[in-house]
């Protein structure tokens, strides 16, 4: 039998995404963490599913950082 997953009460996924997109600091941290994961050797093609974006977008973040 598996563990129960957490439930976020009071917010829909869409509401959370809107709040996330409005806050520039969260987006910067999100992208910076993706760059960090690439620096540790994680392939951008595998990270695309975690970050819900294309691998090319992750590559772009890395190039902008460098």
LINQUIFEN-V866406 format. One record per residue. N is the residue number from 0. RES is the residue in one small letter. PHI is phi in degrees with one decimal (none if undefined). Layout:
# LINQUIFEN-V866406
n:res:phi
N:RES:PHI
N:RES:PHI
This chain:
# LINQUIFEN-V866406
n:res:phi
0:x:none
1:x:-83.2
2:x:-76.0
3:x:-74.4
4:x:-90.7
5:x:-68.2
6:x:-122.3
7:x:-90.3
8:x:-95.6
9:x:90.1
10:x:-137.5
11:x:-87.6
12:x:-56.7
13:x:-66.1
14:x:-63.6
15:x:-63.5
16:x:-63.9
17:x:-62.4
18:x:-62.2
19:x:-61.7
20:x:-69.3
21:x:-76.2
22:x:-97.5
23:x:-61.6
24:x:-63.2
25:x:-66.3
26:x:-62.8
27:x:-64.3
28:x:-64.0
29:x:-59.9
30:x:-70.3
31:x:-64.0
32:x:-67.0
33:x:-63.5
34:x:-62.4
35:x:-59.5
36:x:-62.0
37:x:-64.7
38:x:-65.2
39:x:-84.4
40:x:105.8
41:x:-71.9
42:x:-70.7
43:x:-61.3
44:x:-67.7
45:x:-83.4
46:x:-74.2
47:x:-59.3
48:x:-73.4
49:x:-65.9
50:x:-95.3
51:x:52.4
52:x:-148.0
53:x:-81.6
54:x:-62.6
55:x:-63.7
56:x:-64.2
57:x:-64.4
58:x:-60.9
59:x:-62.1
60:x:-59.8
61:x:-64.6
62:x:-65.6
63:x:-66.8
64:x:-68.8
65:x:-71.4
